[in-house]
């Protein structure tokens, strides 16, 4: 039998939380996002592929019927974000 190939897991921290100004490993950024959710804080996170999302955890949950919505996520243009912060 052929052995399965090992996954190429890196030690690089390629994700970034703009709210905390901290880099995170791609396997740990979901846990960090959960901490923001538990504290009901809005956060901006850039993922390994370069996509940046704004998570609005401070807004109330808008569930319809039995469809739970954990958070409201929207894509963010990083250049526009910098311009809005000024």
CORNOR-V293999 format. One record per run of one state. SS is the DSSP state (alpha for helix, beta for strand, coil for the rest). FROM is the first residue (numbers start at 1). TO is the last residue. Records with the same first field share a line. If there is no record, write none. Layout:
BEGIN
SS->FROM-TO, FROM-TO
END
This chain:
BEGIN
coil->1-14, 18-21, 25-28, 39-42, 47-51, 56-63, 65-66, 68-72, 76-77, 86-86
beta->15-17, 22-24, 43-46, 52-55, 64-64, 67-67, 73-75
alpha->29-38, 78-85
END
